[in-house]
Amino acid sequence: MAEPGDLRQDCDRFWLRTTLLAPAPAERAFAVFTGAMRDWWVHEYTWSGPRALAELGMEPRAGGMLYEIGPYGFRSDWGRVLTWDPPRRLVFTWQIGPDRAPLPDPALASEVEVRFEPEGDGRTRVAVEHRHFDRHGAAAEGYRQALTAGWHELLSRYLASVTRTG
């Protein structure tokens, strides 16, 4: 896991930004974030749960889906890739409501932007901004607060995964 000082979070009512310094070039940092989600995503954060989760991934293109495959091959989509610009930038919708129910309408979804900025010495600053929580309605602020802790855990695990693959 990352040390507490490795991640920095800033937030406002309807957005959250987390930054970290990954010990990897941007290409590898991007590849681990997008292509090895099963290695770092908290399996308890999935609908399938850790025992039934078969696959977790992201289709590598604009218009691709973020998804999980659970028991009996059942697929649940979490969001849609809006921008696919390796190894610099990724934007996707977050189509999971505050009650953890799927949000089929992307107009009701929040959005996540991930930037990978080379820092020299083979390191990359990764900035994850989860924004537009206001689209989640009355529960928006509480949802942002809950995901502040959630993203901290996810990105701590991501940082550990990037470090292991180096």
C-alpha positions as a LaTeX table, in Angstrom:
\begin{tabular}{lrrr}
\hline
Residue & $x$ (\AA) & $y$ (\AA) & $z$ (\AA) \\
\hline
Met1 & 0.00 & 0.00 & 0.00 \\
Ala2 & 1.05 & 3.58 & $-0.51$ \\
Glu3 & 2.29 & 5.63 & 2.36 \\
Pro4 & $-0.22$ & 8.30 & 3.45 \\
Gly5 & 2.05 & 11.07 & 2.15 \\
Asp6 & 2.13 & 9.50 & $-1.32$ \\
Leu7 & $-1.45$ & 10.55 & $-2.09$ \\
Arg8 & $-2.86$ & 14.03 & $-1.89$ \\
Gln9 & $-6.56$ & 14.77 & $-2.03$ \\
Asp10 & $-8.38$ & 18.06 & $-2.56$ \\
Cys11 & $-12.12$ & 18.35 & $-2.77$ \\
Asp12 & $-15.07$ & 20.67 & $-2.95$ \\
Arg13 & $-18.75$ & 19.96 & $-2.69$ \\
Phe14 & $-19.10$ & 18.33 & $-6.11$ \\
Trp15 & $-15.58$ & 17.25 & $-7.10$ \\
Leu16 & $-12.60$ & 15.36 & $-5.76$ \\
Arg17 & $-9.00$ & 15.41 & $-7.01$ \\
Thr18 & $-6.39$ & 12.87 & $-5.96$ \\
Thr19 & $-2.77$ & 13.10 & $-7.07$ \\
Leu20 & 0.10 & 10.70 & $-6.61$ \\
Leu21 & 3.60 & 10.19 & $-7.94$ \\
Ala22 & 3.99 & 6.80 & $-9.61$ \\
Pro23 & 7.49 & 5.26 & $-9.88$ \\
Ala24 & 6.96 & 4.45 & $-13.55$ \\
Pro25 & 7.01 & 6.09 & $-16.96$ \\
Ala26 & 3.65 & 7.39 & $-18.18$ \\
Glu27 & 3.20 & 4.46 & $-20.57$ \\
Arg28 & 3.39 & 1.91 & $-17.75$ \\
Ala29 & 1.33 & 4.04 & $-15.34$ \\
Phe30 & $-1.41$ & 4.30 & $-17.98$ \\
Ala31 & $-1.21$ & 0.60 & $-18.85$ \\
Val32 & $-1.58$ & $-0.50$ & $-15.20$ \\
Phe33 & $-4.49$ & 1.88 & $-14.61$ \\
Thr34 & $-6.40$ & 0.78 & $-17.70$ \\
Gly35 & $-5.25$ & $-2.76$ & $-18.40$ \\
Ala36 & $-4.65$ & $-4.28$ & $-14.97$ \\
Met37 & $-7.65$ & $-3.06$ & $-13.00$ \\
Arg38 & $-8.29$ & $-6.50$ & $-11.54$ \\
Asp39 & $-4.86$ & $-6.32$ & $-9.88$ \\
Trp40 & $-5.54$ & $-3.09$ & $-7.97$ \\
Trp41 & $-9.30$ & $-2.48$ & $-7.80$ \\
Val42 & $-10.86$ & $-3.38$ & $-4.46$ \\
His43 & $-12.97$ & $-6.43$ & $-5.31$ \\
Glu44 & $-15.38$ & $-5.64$ & $-2.48$ \\
Tyr45 & $-16.22$ & $-2.47$ & $-4.42$ \\
Thr46 & $-17.72$ & $-4.56$ & $-7.26$ \\
Trp47 & $-21.29$ & $-5.81$ & $-7.59$ \\
Ser48 & $-20.03$ & $-9.37$ & $-7.93$ \\
Gly49 & $-17.90$ & $-9.28$ & $-4.79$ \\
Pro50 & $-14.52$ & $-10.93$ & $-4.31$ \\
Arg51 & $-15.74$ & $-14.53$ & $-4.51$ \\
Ala52 & $-17.75$ & $-14.22$ & $-7.70$ \\
Leu53 & $-15.78$ & $-11.60$ & $-9.68$ \\
Ala54 & $-14.49$ & $-13.22$ & $-12.86$ \\
Glu55 & $-13.20$ & $-10.21$ & $-14.77$ \\
Leu56 & $-12.81$ & $-6.47$ & $-14.35$ \\
Gly57 & $-11.75$ & $-4.22$ & $-17.17$ \\
Met58 & $-11.93$ & $-1.32$ & $-19.53$ \\
Glu59 & $-12.35$ & $-1.52$ & $-23.28$ \\
Pro60 & $-9.36$ & 0.43 & $-24.68$ \\
Arg61 & $-11.05$ & 3.02 & $-26.90$ \\
Ala62 & $-13.37$ & 6.01 & $-26.81$ \\
Gly63 & $-16.85$ & 4.55 & $-26.53$ \\
Gly64 & $-15.51$ & 1.47 & $-24.72$ \\
Met65 & $-17.04$ & 0.32 & $-21.46$ \\
Leu66 & $-15.77$ & $-0.11$ & $-17.92$ \\
Tyr67 & $-17.22$ & $-3.41$ & $-16.81$ \\
Glu68 & $-17.15$ & $-6.39$ & $-14.52$ \\
Ile69 & $-18.08$ & $-9.95$ & $-15.28$ \\
Gly70 & $-19.47$ & $-11.86$ & $-12.36$ \\
Pro71 & $-21.23$ & $-15.14$ & $-11.68$ \\
Tyr72 & $-22.35$ & $-17.19$ & $-14.67$ \\
Gly73 & $-20.81$ & $-14.66$ & $-17.08$ \\
Phe74 & $-23.17$ & $-11.86$ & $-16.04$ \\
Arg75 & $-21.74$ & $-8.52$ & $-17.19$ \\
Ser76 & $-22.31$ & $-5.20$ & $-15.42$ \\
Asp77 & $-21.17$ & $-1.99$ & $-17.06$ \\
Trp78 & $-19.97$ & 0.80 & $-14.76$ \\
Gly79 & $-19.34$ & 3.55 & $-17.27$ \\
Arg80 & $-18.22$ & 4.56 & $-20.74$ \\
Val81 & $-14.82$ & 5.78 & $-21.93$ \\
Leu82 & $-15.22$ & 9.32 & $-23.27$ \\
Thr83 & $-11.54$ & 10.08 & $-24.01$ \\
Trp84 & $-8.82$ & 7.51 & $-24.69$ \\
Asp85 & $-5.47$ & 9.26 & $-25.21$ \\
Pro86 & $-2.64$ & 6.96 & $-24.06$ \\
Pro87 & $-0.43$ & 7.58 & $-22.23$ \\
Arg88 & $-1.62$ & 11.09 & $-21.37$ \\
Arg89 & $-5.30$ & 11.17 & $-20.57$ \\
Leu90 & $-8.40$ & 9.10 & $-19.90$ \\
Val91 & $-11.96$ & 10.29 & $-19.21$ \\
Phe92 & $-14.89$ & 8.04 & $-18.36$ \\
Thr93 & $-18.40$ & 8.28 & $-16.97$ \\
Trp94 & $-19.13$ & 6.92 & $-13.48$ \\
Gln95 & $-22.52$ & 5.30 & $-13.94$ \\
Ile96 & $-22.91$ & 4.02 & $-10.40$ \\
Gly97 & $-25.38$ & 5.85 & $-8.19$ \\
Pro98 & $-24.98$ & 6.73 & $-4.51$ \\
Asp99 & $-27.15$ & 3.68 & $-3.73$ \\
Arg100 & $-24.71$ & 1.54 & $-5.80$ \\
Ala101 & $-27.38$ & 1.00 & $-8.45$ \\
Pro102 & $-26.42$ & 1.26 & $-12.14$ \\
Leu103 & $-27.23$ & 4.55 & $-13.87$ \\
Pro104 & $-28.10$ & 3.76 & $-17.50$ \\
Asp105 & $-28.46$ & 7.46 & $-18.40$ \\
Pro106 & $-24.97$ & 9.02 & $-18.74$ \\
Ala107 & $-26.51$ & 12.49 & $-18.20$ \\
Leu108 & $-27.07$ & 11.44 & $-14.57$ \\
Ala109 & $-23.53$ & 10.13 & $-14.14$ \\
Ser110 & $-20.48$ & 11.80 & $-12.69$ \\
Glu111 & $-17.22$ & 11.79 & $-14.62$ \\
Val112 & $-13.63$ & 10.75 & $-13.92$ \\
Glu113 & $-10.62$ & 12.25 & $-15.66$ \\
Val114 & $-7.17$ & 10.73 & $-15.21$ \\
Arg115 & $-4.04$ & 12.57 & $-16.37$ \\
Phe116 & $-0.58$ & 11.01 & $-16.59$ \\
Glu117 & 2.13 & 13.70 & $-16.56$ \\
Pro118 & 5.81 & 12.67 & $-16.85$ \\
Glu119 & 7.90 & 14.10 & $-13.99$ \\
Gly120 & 11.36 & 12.97 & $-15.09$ \\
Asp121 & 13.50 & 10.20 & $-13.59$ \\
Gly122 & 11.01 & 7.67 & $-14.96$ \\
Arg123 & 8.20 & 8.90 & $-12.68$ \\
Thr124 & 4.69 & 10.06 & $-13.54$ \\
Arg125 & 2.31 & 12.35 & $-11.70$ \\
Val126 & $-1.13$ & 10.76 & $-11.86$ \\
Ala127 & $-4.06$ & 13.09 & $-11.22$ \\
Val128 & $-7.55$ & 11.60 & $-10.84$ \\
Glu129 & $-10.42$ & 14.07 & $-10.80$ \\
His130 & $-13.91$ & 12.75 & $-10.07$ \\
Arg131 & $-16.32$ & 15.57 & $-10.88$ \\
His132 & $-19.98$ & 16.44 & $-11.45$ \\
Phe133 & $-21.22$ & 14.77 & $-8.28$ \\
Asp134 & $-24.15$ & 17.22 & $-8.50$ \\
Arg135 & $-25.56$ & 14.97 & $-11.24$ \\
His136 & $-26.23$ & 12.36 & $-8.53$ \\
Gly137 & $-28.97$ & 14.52 & $-7.00$ \\
Ala138 & $-29.68$ & 15.06 & $-3.30$ \\
Ala139 & $-27.12$ & 12.46 & $-2.18$ \\
Ala140 & $-24.31$ & 14.09 & $-4.19$ \\
Glu141 & $-22.29$ & 15.62 & $-1.36$ \\
Gly142 & $-22.45$ & 12.50 & 0.82 \\
Tyr143 & $-21.51$ & 10.38 & $-2.18$ \\
Arg144 & $-18.46$ & 12.58 & $-2.83$ \\
Gln145 & $-17.46$ & 12.20 & 0.82 \\
Ala146 & $-17.75$ & 8.41 & 0.61 \\
Leu147 & $-15.78$ & 8.26 & $-2.62$ \\
Thr148 & $-13.04$ & 10.41 & $-1.12$ \\
Ala149 & $-12.17$ & 7.45 & 1.11 \\
Gly150 & $-12.89$ & 5.01 & $-1.72$ \\
Trp151 & $-10.53$ & 6.67 & $-4.18$ \\
His152 & $-7.84$ & 6.91 & $-1.51$ \\
Glu153 & $-7.99$ & 3.15 & $-1.03$ \\
Leu154 & $-8.17$ & 2.41 & $-4.76$ \\
Leu155 & $-5.26$ & 4.65 & $-5.65$ \\
Ser156 & $-3.14$ & 3.36 & $-2.77$ \\
Arg157 & $-3.60$ & $-0.08$ & $-4.25$ \\
Tyr158 & $-2.94$ & 1.24 & $-7.75$ \\
Leu159 & 0.33 & 2.79 & $-6.59$ \\
Ala160 & 1.38 & $-0.50$ & $-4.98$ \\
Ser161 & 0.53 & $-2.33$ & $-8.23$ \\
Val162 & 2.56 & 0.09 & $-10.36$ \\
Thr163 & 5.47 & $-0.29$ & $-7.94$ \\
Arg164 & 5.29 & $-4.12$ & $-8.12$ \\
Thr165 & 5.24 & $-4.19$ & $-11.93$ \\
Gly166 & 8.40 & $-2.04$ & $-12.15$ \\
\hline
\end{tabular}
